[in-house]
Amino acid sequence: MTPEAVMDLAYQGMRVALLLSAPLLLTALLIGLVISLFQAVTQINEMTLSFIPKILGVFGVLVLTGPFLLQLITGYTIELFQGIPSMLR
């Protein structure tokens, strides 16, 4: 296995990991930002206020993007398993 093949495999793995995590993390980030702004404006300093909206938002995005994420990870896994014979040469 050449170093270029290893680097390509690592690049693909990081790309898939980024695409899988980005929708969920960005949703939690945006909801947290909105809740923080709301808390700053109203001077409500309740630490647990942002917990439930984040969970609901991440769950909603997971429901909406779930089929895409599942297709992405299964496609990568199938491609990886099909490439095993060429890696052994």
A tleap script that builds the chain and sets N, CA, C and O, in Angstrom:
source leaprc.protein.ff14SB
mol = sequence {
  NMET THR PRO GLU ALA VAL MET ASP LEU ALA
  TYR GLN GLY MET ARG VAL ALA LEU LEU LEU
  SER ALA PRO LEU LEU LEU THR ALA LEU LEU
  ILE GLY LEU VAL ILE SER LEU PHE GLN ALA
  VAL THR GLN ILE ASN GLU MET THR LEU SER
  PHE ILE PRO LYS ILE LEU GLY VAL PHE GLY
  VAL LEU VAL LEU THR GLY PRO PHE LEU LEU
  GLN LEU ILE THR GLY TYR THR ILE GLU LEU
  PHE GLN GLY ILE PRO SER MET LEU CARG
}
set mol.1.N position { 0.853 -1.167 0.000 }
set mol.1.CA position { 0.000 0.000 0.000 }
set mol.1.C position { 0.905 1.239 0.000 }
set mol.1.O position { 1.801 1.373 0.833 }
set mol.2.N position { 0.654 2.110 -0.926 }
set mol.2.CA position { 1.510 3.283 -1.080 }
set mol.2.C position { 1.119 4.370 -0.078 }
set mol.2.O position { -0.008 4.380 0.418 }
set mol.3.N position { 2.030 5.272 0.215 }
set mol.3.CA position { 1.698 6.376 1.117 }
set mol.3.C position { 0.569 7.270 0.578 }
set mol.3.O position { -0.213 7.831 1.346 }
set mol.4.N position { 0.500 7.389 -0.750 }
set mol.4.CA position { -0.581 8.179 -1.351 }
set mol.4.C position { -1.939 7.541 -1.086 }
set mol.4.O position { -2.921 8.238 -0.832 }
set mol.5.N position { -1.990 6.215 -1.147 }
set mol.5.CA position { -3.248 5.506 -0.888 }
set mol.5.C position { -3.659 5.663 0.571 }
set mol.5.O position { -4.842 5.824 0.874 }
set mol.6.N position { -2.689 5.617 1.469 }
set mol.6.CA position { -2.983 5.793 2.896 }
set mol.6.C position { -3.518 7.203 3.154 }
set mol.6.O position { -4.492 7.387 3.884 }
set mol.7.N position { -2.865 8.191 2.543 }
set mol.7.CA position { -3.312 9.576 2.723 }
set mol.7.C position { -4.697 9.801 2.122 }
set mol.7.O position { -5.508 10.542 2.678 }
set mol.8.N position { -4.966 9.161 0.987 }
set mol.8.CA position { -6.287 9.285 0.368 }
set mol.8.C position { -7.356 8.650 1.251 }
set mol.8.O position { -8.453 9.188 1.400 }
set mol.9.N position { -7.027 7.505 1.833 }
set mol.9.CA position { -7.956 6.840 2.745 }
set mol.9.C position { -8.219 7.695 3.978 }
set mol.9.O position { -9.361 7.805 4.426 }
set mol.10.N position { -7.175 8.298 4.527 }
set mol.10.CA position { -7.332 9.175 5.693 }
set mol.10.C position { -8.155 10.406 5.338 }
set mol.10.O position { -9.007 10.832 6.118 }
set mol.11.N position { -7.905 10.977 4.166 }
set mol.11.CA position { -8.671 12.141 3.719 }
set mol.11.C position { -10.155 11.804 3.583 }
set mol.11.O position { -11.013 12.557 4.043 }
set mol.12.N position { -10.449 10.674 2.953 }
set mol.12.CA position { -11.846 10.270 2.790 }
set mol.12.C position { -12.519 10.026 4.138 }
set mol.12.O position { -13.675 10.397 4.339 }
set mol.13.N position { -11.789 9.403 5.055 }
set mol.13.CA position { -12.349 9.150 6.387 }
set mol.13.C position { -12.641 10.435 7.136 }
set mol.13.O position { -13.691 10.559 7.766 }
set mol.14.N position { -11.727 11.394 7.077 }
set mol.14.CA position { -11.964 12.680 7.749 }
set mol.14.C position { -13.094 13.457 7.087 }
set mol.14.O position { -13.868 14.136 7.761 }
set mol.15.N position { -13.185 13.355 5.765 }
set mol.15.CA position { -14.264 14.042 5.050 }
set mol.15.C position { -15.628 13.481 5.453 }
set mol.15.O position { -16.572 14.234 5.690 }
set mol.16.N position { -15.718 12.164 5.527 }
set mol.16.CA position { -16.975 11.525 5.923 }
set mol.16.C position { -17.321 11.888 7.369 }
set mol.16.O position { -18.476 12.179 7.678 }
set mol.17.N position { -16.325 11.869 8.251 }
set mol.17.CA position { -16.571 12.227 9.653 }
set mol.17.C position { -17.056 13.670 9.770 }
set mol.17.O position { -17.955 13.963 10.558 }
set mol.18.N position { -16.463 14.568 8.988 }
set mol.18.CA position { -16.885 15.968 9.000 }
set mol.18.C position { -18.305 16.120 8.477 }
set mol.18.O position { -19.108 16.846 9.063 }
set mol.19.N position { -18.619 15.444 7.386 }
set mol.19.CA position { -19.967 15.539 6.822 }
set mol.19.C position { -21.017 14.915 7.744 }
set mol.19.O position { -22.163 15.364 7.771 }
set mol.20.N position { -20.632 13.887 8.498 }
set mol.20.CA position { -21.577 13.266 9.427 }
set mol.20.C position { -21.843 14.145 10.648 }
set mol.20.O position { -22.970 14.214 11.138 }
set mol.21.N position { -20.816 14.805 11.126 }
set mol.21.CA position { -20.973 15.564 12.368 }
set mol.21.C position { -21.395 17.012 12.156 }
set mol.21.O position { -21.973 17.618 13.058 }
set mol.22.N position { -21.123 17.570 11.000 }
set mol.22.CA position { -21.367 19.001 10.775 }
set mol.22.C position { -22.816 19.434 10.999 }
set mol.22.O position { -23.034 20.424 11.698 }
set mol.23.N position { -23.815 18.746 10.445 }
set mol.23.CA position { -25.191 19.229 10.655 }
set mol.23.C position { -25.591 19.264 12.130 }
set mol.23.O position { -26.241 20.209 12.577 }
set mol.24.N position { -25.207 18.247 12.875 }
set mol.24.CA position { -25.588 18.177 14.280 }
set mol.24.C position { -24.845 19.212 15.115 }
set mol.24.O position { -25.439 19.876 15.964 }
set mol.25.N position { -23.547 19.345 14.872 }
set mol.25.CA position { -22.758 20.303 15.642 }
set mol.25.C position { -23.135 21.746 15.322 }
set mol.25.O position { -23.205 22.586 16.219 }
set mol.26.N position { -23.377 22.032 14.051 }
set mol.26.CA position { -23.775 23.394 13.679 }
set mol.26.C position { -25.137 23.755 14.261 }
set mol.26.O position { -25.359 24.891 14.679 }
set mol.27.N position { -26.037 22.795 14.285 }
set mol.27.CA position { -27.348 23.041 14.887 }
set mol.27.C position { -27.210 23.356 16.369 }
set mol.27.O position { -27.804 24.319 16.855 }
set mol.28.N position { -26.437 22.558 17.088 }
set mol.28.CA position { -26.233 22.805 18.517 }
set mol.28.C position { -25.550 24.144 18.741 }
set mol.28.O position { -25.880 24.858 19.687 }
set mol.29.N position { -24.602 24.491 17.879 }
set mol.29.CA position { -23.906 25.769 17.997 }
set mol.29.C position { -24.858 26.941 17.790 }
set mol.29.O position { -24.860 27.888 18.578 }
set mol.30.N position { -25.660 26.883 16.744 }
set mol.30.CA position { -26.585 27.985 16.458 }
set mol.30.C position { -27.660 28.132 17.535 }
set mol.30.O position { -27.989 29.248 17.937 }
set mol.31.N position { -28.198 27.027 17.995 }
set mol.31.CA position { -29.207 27.089 19.055 }
set mol.31.C position { -28.595 27.629 20.338 }
set mol.31.O position { -29.215 28.432 21.036 }
set mol.32.N position { -27.388 27.193 20.648 }
set mol.32.CA position { -26.695 27.708 21.834 }
set mol.32.C position { -26.436 29.196 21.734 }
set mol.32.O position { -26.556 29.915 22.727 }
set mol.33.N position { -26.080 29.672 20.542 }
set mol.33.CA position { -25.848 31.093 20.335 }
set mol.33.C position { -27.130 31.897 20.519 }
set mol.33.O position { -27.122 32.946 21.163 }
set mol.34.N position { -28.223 31.409 19.957 }
set mol.34.CA position { -29.508 32.106 20.094 }
set mol.34.C position { -29.950 32.138 21.559 }
set mol.34.O position { -30.402 33.173 22.049 }
set mol.35.N position { -29.824 31.032 22.240 }
set mol.35.CA position { -30.216 30.981 23.653 }
set mol.35.C position { -29.313 31.896 24.489 }
set mol.35.O position { -29.791 32.565 25.406 }
set mol.36.N position { -28.028 31.928 24.183 }
set mol.36.CA position { -27.110 32.803 24.922 }
set mol.36.C position { -27.455 34.268 24.708 }
set mol.36.O position { -27.424 35.061 25.649 }
set mol.37.N position { -27.781 34.628 23.476 }
set mol.37.CA position { -28.202 36.005 23.208 }
set mol.37.C position { -29.491 36.342 23.970 }
set mol.37.O position { -29.629 37.429 24.531 }
set mol.38.N position { -30.424 35.393 23.978 }
set mol.38.CA position { -31.673 35.592 24.720 }
set mol.38.C position { -31.394 35.779 26.211 }
set mol.38.O position { -31.988 36.643 26.856 }
set mol.39.N position { -30.494 34.970 26.747 }
set mol.39.CA position { -30.156 35.083 28.165 }
set mol.39.C position { -29.449 36.400 28.464 }
set mol.39.O position { -29.656 36.987 29.526 }
set mol.40.N position { -28.624 36.863 27.545 }
set mol.40.CA position { -27.928 38.131 27.760 }
set mol.40.C position { -28.891 39.305 27.712 }
set mol.40.O position { -28.756 40.253 28.485 }
set mol.41.N position { -29.858 39.246 26.810 }
set mol.41.CA position { -30.824 40.332 26.687 }
set mol.41.C position { -31.764 40.377 27.884 }
set mol.41.O position { -32.065 41.453 28.400 }
set mol.42.N position { -32.224 39.226 28.323 }
set mol.42.CA position { -33.201 39.176 29.412 }
set mol.42.C position { -32.553 39.047 30.788 }
set mol.42.O position { -33.250 39.122 31.800 }
set mol.43.N position { -31.252 38.858 30.845 }
set mol.43.CA position { -30.489 38.672 32.069 }
set mol.43.C position { -30.975 37.476 32.894 }
set mol.43.O position { -30.939 37.488 34.124 }
set mol.44.N position { -31.424 36.458 32.184 }
set mol.44.CA position { -31.775 35.184 32.827 }
set mol.44.C position { -30.525 34.315 32.770 }
set mol.44.O position { -30.055 33.978 31.683 }
set mol.45.N position { -29.992 33.957 33.908 }
set mol.45.CA position { -28.759 33.176 33.954 }
set mol.45.C position { -29.021 31.745 34.392 }
set mol.45.O position { -28.427 31.267 35.359 }
set mol.46.N position { -29.884 31.082 33.704 }
set mol.46.CA position { -30.203 29.687 34.002 }
set mol.46.C position { -29.375 28.792 33.084 }
set mol.46.O position { -29.522 28.853 31.863 }
set mol.47.N position { -28.516 27.973 33.654 }
set mol.47.CA position { -27.602 27.148 32.860 }
set mol.47.C position { -28.334 26.039 32.098 }
set mol.47.O position { -27.876 25.622 31.034 }
set mol.48.N position { -29.444 25.564 32.619 }
set mol.48.CA position { -30.141 24.449 31.979 }
set mol.48.C position { -31.120 24.900 30.910 }
set mol.48.O position { -31.760 24.059 30.278 }
set mol.49.N position { -31.256 26.191 30.688 }
set mol.49.CA position { -32.222 26.707 29.714 }
set mol.49.C position { -31.897 26.266 28.297 }
set mol.49.O position { -32.809 26.030 27.504 }
set mol.50.N position { -30.636 26.151 27.964 }
set mol.50.CA position { -30.280 25.816 26.586 }
set mol.50.C position { -30.252 24.312 26.328 }
set mol.50.O position { -30.125 23.892 25.178 }
set mol.51.N position { -30.364 23.512 27.346 }
set mol.51.CA position { -30.214 22.065 27.199 }
set mol.51.C position { -31.340 21.445 26.373 }
set mol.51.O position { -31.070 20.726 25.411 }
set mol.52.N position { -32.582 21.708 26.731 }
set mol.52.CA position { -33.732 21.102 26.038 }
set mol.52.C position { -33.842 21.589 24.593 }
set mol.52.O position { -34.039 20.758 23.706 }
set mol.53.N position { -33.724 22.899 24.305 }
set mol.53.CA position { -33.780 23.313 22.890 }
set mol.53.C position { -32.669 22.702 22.040 }
set mol.53.O position { -32.890 22.387 20.870 }
set mol.54.N position { -31.491 22.532 22.605 }
set mol.54.CA position { -30.402 21.904 21.847 }
set mol.54.C position { -30.738 20.452 21.530 }
set mol.54.O position { -30.536 19.995 20.405 }
set mol.55.N position { -31.248 19.734 22.515 }
set mol.55.CA position { -31.598 18.327 22.291 }
set mol.55.C position { -32.687 18.212 21.233 }
set mol.55.O position { -32.597 17.374 20.335 }
set mol.56.N position { -33.714 19.050 21.335 }
set mol.56.CA position { -34.794 19.002 20.353 }
set mol.56.C position { -34.309 19.406 18.971 }
set mol.56.O position { -34.709 18.799 17.977 }
set mol.57.N position { -33.458 20.418 18.889 }
set mol.57.CA position { -32.926 20.852 17.602 }
set mol.57.C position { -32.052 19.793 16.953 }
set mol.57.O position { -32.182 19.523 15.759 }
set mol.58.N position { -31.167 19.194 17.729 }
set mol.58.CA position { -30.293 18.149 17.190 }
set mol.58.C position { -31.113 16.939 16.773 }
set mol.58.O position { -30.828 16.320 15.748 }
set mol.59.N position { -32.126 16.596 17.555 }
set mol.59.CA position { -32.993 15.473 17.186 }
set mol.59.C position { -33.741 15.775 15.884 }
set mol.59.O position { -33.857 14.906 15.020 }
set mol.60.N position { -34.249 17.007 15.744 }
set mol.60.CA position { -34.957 17.391 14.515 }
set mol.60.C position { -34.053 17.339 13.298 }
set mol.60.O position { -34.456 16.853 12.242 }
set mol.61.N position { -32.840 17.833 13.439 }
set mol.61.CA position { -31.897 17.794 12.315 }
set mol.61.C position { -31.501 16.355 12.007 }
set mol.61.O position { -31.318 15.996 10.844 }
set mol.62.N position { -31.371 15.543 13.030 }
set mol.62.CA position { -31.047 14.138 12.814 }
set mol.62.C position { -32.167 13.430 12.057 }
set mol.62.O position { -31.903 12.594 11.193 }
set mol.63.N position { -33.411 13.761 12.378 }
set mol.63.CA position { -34.541 13.168 11.662 }
set mol.63.C position { -34.546 13.623 10.207 }
set mol.63.O position { -34.802 12.826 9.305 }
set mol.64.N position { -34.263 14.910 9.978 }
set mol.64.CA position { -34.288 15.442 8.618 }
set mol.64.C position { -33.109 14.965 7.772 }
set mol.64.O position { -33.280 14.645 6.596 }
set mol.65.N position { -31.921 14.915 8.359 }
set mol.65.CA position { -30.734 14.547 7.590 }
set mol.65.C position { -30.335 13.093 7.764 }
set mol.65.O position { -29.347 12.648 7.181 }
set mol.66.N position { -31.086 12.354 8.552 }
set mol.66.CA position { -30.761 10.950 8.819 }
set mol.66.C position { -30.581 10.095 7.576 }
set mol.66.O position { -29.593 9.366 7.481 }
set mol.67.N position { -31.511 10.159 6.611 }
set mol.67.CA position { -31.322 9.329 5.410 }
set mol.67.C position { -30.046 9.674 4.643 }
set mol.67.O position { -29.357 8.780 4.152 }
set mol.68.N position { -29.726 10.968 4.537 }
set mol.68.CA position { -28.490 11.375 3.859 }
set mol.68.C position { -27.268 10.874 4.612 }
set mol.68.O position { -26.330 10.360 4.002 }
set mol.69.N position { -27.270 11.021 5.934 }
set mol.69.CA position { -26.134 10.587 6.739 }
set mol.69.C position { -25.953 9.078 6.669 }
set mol.69.O position { -24.828 8.583 6.589 }
set mol.70.N position { -27.058 8.352 6.700 }
set mol.70.CA position { -26.988 6.890 6.601 }
set mol.70.C position { -26.467 6.459 5.241 }
set mol.70.O position { -25.654 5.540 5.149 }
set mol.71.N position { -26.929 7.114 4.189 }
set mol.71.CA position { -26.450 6.811 2.839 }
set mol.71.C position { -24.956 7.122 2.717 }
set mol.71.O position { -24.215 6.378 2.075 }
set mol.72.N position { -24.525 8.204 3.326 }
set mol.72.CA position { -23.121 8.599 3.280 }
set mol.72.C position { -22.223 7.574 3.956 }
set mol.72.O position { -21.205 7.172 3.392 }
set mol.73.N position { -22.590 7.148 5.155 }
set mol.73.CA position { -21.740 6.211 5.890 }
set mol.73.C position { -21.783 4.811 5.283 }
set mol.73.O position { -20.765 4.119 5.272 }
set mol.74.N position { -22.930 4.384 4.781 }
set mol.74.CA position { -22.980 3.061 4.145 }
set mol.74.C position { -22.212 3.067 2.823 }
set mol.74.O position { -21.537 2.090 2.500 }
set mol.75.N position { -22.307 4.149 2.059 }
set mol.75.CA position { -21.537 4.243 0.818 }
set mol.75.C position { -20.044 4.210 1.081 }
set mol.75.O position { -19.299 3.545 0.362 }
set mol.76.N position { -19.604 4.919 2.103 }
set mol.76.CA position { -18.180 4.914 2.456 }
set mol.76.C position { -17.738 3.530 2.919 }
set mol.76.O position { -16.659 3.067 2.549 }
set mol.77.N position { -18.553 2.877 3.715 }
set mol.77.CA position { -18.201 1.540 4.221 }
set mol.77.C position { -18.129 0.528 3.080 }
set mol.77.O position { -17.214 -0.294 3.028 }
set mol.78.N position { -19.097 0.592 2.172 }
set mol.78.CA position { -19.083 -0.332 1.032 }
set mol.78.C position { -17.850 -0.082 0.167 }
set mol.78.O position { -17.187 -1.027 -0.259 }
set mol.79.N position { -17.544 1.181 -0.090 }
set mol.79.CA position { -16.360 1.523 -0.879 }
set mol.79.C position { -15.081 1.051 -0.188 }
set mol.79.O position { -14.155 0.569 -0.840 }
set mol.80.N position { -15.040 1.192 1.119 }
set mol.80.CA position { -13.873 0.757 1.882 }
set mol.80.C position { -13.706 -0.758 1.829 }
set mol.80.O position { -12.598 -1.254 1.625 }
set mol.81.N position { -14.802 -1.494 2.011 }
set mol.81.CA position { -14.718 -2.953 1.972 }
set mol.81.C position { -14.384 -3.464 0.574 }
set mol.81.O position { -13.657 -4.447 0.426 }
set mol.82.N position { -14.913 -2.799 -0.451 }
set mol.82.CA position { -14.598 -3.226 -1.818 }
set mol.82.C position { -13.154 -2.918 -2.188 }
set mol.82.O position { -12.602 -3.547 -3.090 }
set mol.83.N position { -12.537 -1.964 -1.507 }
set mol.83.CA position { -11.159 -1.605 -1.792 }
set mol.83.C position { -10.131 -2.441 -1.036 }
set mol.83.O position { -8.930 -2.276 -1.247 }
set mol.84.N position { -10.582 -3.332 -0.160 }
set mol.84.CA position { -9.648 -4.145 0.624 }
set mol.84.C position { -8.737 -5.009 -0.263 }
set mol.84.O position { -7.538 -5.071 0.007 }
set mol.85.N position { -9.246 -5.673 -1.301 }
set mol.85.CA position { -8.330 -6.462 -2.128 }
set mol.85.C position { -7.210 -5.629 -2.777 }
set mol.85.O position { -6.078 -6.097 -2.895 }
set mol.86.N position { -7.518 -4.436 -3.183 }
set mol.86.CA position { -6.478 -3.617 -3.805 }
set mol.86.C position { -5.480 -3.104 -2.757 }
set mol.86.O position { -4.347 -2.770 -3.102 }
set mol.87.N position { -5.885 -3.040 -1.495 }
set mol.87.CA position { -4.972 -2.595 -0.437 }
set mol.87.C position { -3.950 -3.676 -0.085 }
set mol.87.O position { -2.870 -3.370 0.420 }
set mol.88.N position { -4.285 -4.923 -0.349 }
set mol.88.CA position { -3.411 -6.022 0.031 }
set mol.88.C position { -2.290 -6.275 -0.969 }
set mol.88.O position { -1.363 -7.036 -0.691 }
set mol.89.N position { -2.376 -5.646 -2.115 }
set mol.89.CA position { -1.322 -5.848 -3.127 }
set mol.89.C position { -0.070 -5.142 -2.764 }
set mol.89.O position { 0.912 -5.207 -3.503 }
savepdb mol mol.pdb
quit
